[in-house]
Amino acid sequence: MSMVSVAEIESAIRNVPDFPKPGIQFKDITPVLADGRLFAGAMEHLLEGVGRHDVDKVVGIDARGFIFAAAAATRLGCGFVPVRKKGKLPWQTHEESYDLEYGSATVAVHVDAVRPGERVLLLDDLLATGGTAAATVSLLQKLGARLVGIRFLIELAFLGGRRRLGTAPVRALVTY
C-alpha cells in the first residue's frame, strides 16, 4: 500500500475560485502532478485492486485523463487508448455527442482502439456532471469493450455524475 495518504493528495489539490468563469471552484491537480511522491501515490490508489492481468486497455479522456491513463497503462503493462474531442484523431472514429451547460460537445475514439471483449479501465481526473464520461462509456459499448471499472482522482458528488455511468464500478479518490 502507498505511503501517501488520500488526505495528503487532497491537501495538495488547489482550489481556484472563479475559474474558468465566475462561480466555478476549479480543482487544480497540477500540484499533485508536480510532486513525484504524490503523483505515484495517486496512481497506487487509483489502481488499487487492479492487477496486471485484469485489464487489456486503459482509456483516458482528453486531456487530463491522458496523464493518469497513460501512467496506469505503463504500470499495468497494457495498451492506452485516448478518447479525444471530435476532429483530433487521424483515423476512422466512432463519435458520441453530449450536452453541456451551453451547447454540446462530441468525443471520438478510433474504431479499432478496443477489440470486442477486451477488458477496459476508464480513468479521468474529474467526475462532475458525467456528460463526457457517459459519452465515453457509450463509445466503449459501441466497441464491445468489457468495462471493468471507472476511476477518477476527484468527484464533485453534488453534481450527480455517477448516476450517468451505468453498471461498471465507479471509484473516486477525493470527493467534494
N, C-alpha and C positions, 0 to 999 in steps of 0.2 A: 504494500500500500504506500501511497505517496507520503512524503514528509511534509508536503504542502497541504494545508487545510483549505476547505472551501471558503472558510471565513477569511483567510489570507487573500485568496483570489478575489473575493467580493470586495474586500477593503481596498484593493488596487484599482477597481473599476471606478473611473472618474465620471461624476455626474456633471453634464454641461447643460445649464439651463438655457432655454430659448434657442436651441439649435436642432434642426436647421431652420426652425421658424418659431415665433412666439408661442409659448405654452407647452412646447415639447421639452421633456427632460431626457436628453441624449445620454445613453450609456456608452462611454468611451472605453473600449477594451485595449487601446494601444499601450497603456502602462503594463498590462498583463503580458502582452506580446513582447514588450521590450525587456522584460526580466526573464532570462532563460529558465530560472528555477520555477517561477510562477507559470510560465508557458508549458514547461514539461509537466508540472503538477496538474495543470488544467487538462492536458492530454491524458494523463493517467486517469483522472476522474471521469473524463468523457468516455474513455474506453473500458471502464470498469465492467467486468463480466463479459467482455467480448474477447474471444481468443483468436489466434491466427487462423484457425480452421473454421470459424463461424461466418466469415464474410468473404465474398468474392470481389466486391467492388465497394468503394466508399464514394458517395455522391456529395458534392459540395455546391452550395448555391452562391452565385455571383453576388458580391465579390469576397466579402469577409469569410464566408463559408469555405472558400477555397483554401484558406490558411489552415483551418482545422482539418478539413477532409484530406488534404494532401499530406499533412503530417500524420494523420491516422493511417492512411493507406501505406505510407512508408513503414510505419511501425508494425502494421499487420502483414506486410509483405503481399499486398493485393493491389488491384488497379484503382485509379482515381478517375472519376467522371465529373466533368464540370457541367452544371446547368447554368446557362447564360441568358442574358437578355436577348430578345429577338434580333437577328441580323448579325450576331457576333460570332457564330460558329460557321466554319467554312464548308461543311459537308451537308448532306441531306439531314433534315431535322424533323422531329415531332415538336409541335408547339402547343402551349396551353396559355390562354388568356385569363386574367383575373381582375377583379375590380379593386381600385384604390380609392382613397378618400375623394380624390378628384380625378375622374377618368379611369383608365385601365392600363394594364401592362401585360406583356407576354414574355414567357420564358421558353427556352428551347433546349433540346438535347439531341445529340446525334442519334439517328435511327439504329445504329449498330453499337451504341455505347454499352448496353447491357443485353445479354442474351436471355431468352425466356428461362425462368427457373433460377437464375443467378441470385445469390443472397446479397442483399444490399443494405448498407448502413447509411443513413442520411444525416449529415452534420451541418449545422449552421451556427452562426454566432448568437442570433437573437430570434425568439419567437414573440411576435406582437399579436397582430390580428390573425395571422396564419394564412393570409392570402397567397404569398409566394410559396410557402411550404406546402400548402394544399395543392397548388398548381403543379409543384414538383412531384408530389405523391401521385397525382393523376398521370403525369408523364411516365413515371416509373411503372405504373399499372399498364399503360399502353405498351411498354416494352416487355411486359411479362415478368418483371422483377419480383422476387420474394423479399419484401421489405421487413427486415429483422428488427429494426429499431430506428428511432429518430431522436437525435440528441442535440441539445442547444447549450451554449455557455450560459445564456441568460433567457429567462422567460418573464414577460410582463403579464402575469396571470390575470390581472384585472381586465385585460383586453379579450380574454377568452379564446385565443387562437388554437389552443389544444383541441377544442371541440371539432375543429375542421379537418383533423388529420387522420381520421379513420381508426383502424383497429391496431395498427403497429404500436408497440410500446414507446411512449414518449418520456424523455427524461431531460431535466434542465439542472445545471449545477447551482445557479443562483436564481432565485425567484423574487420578483418585486411585485 
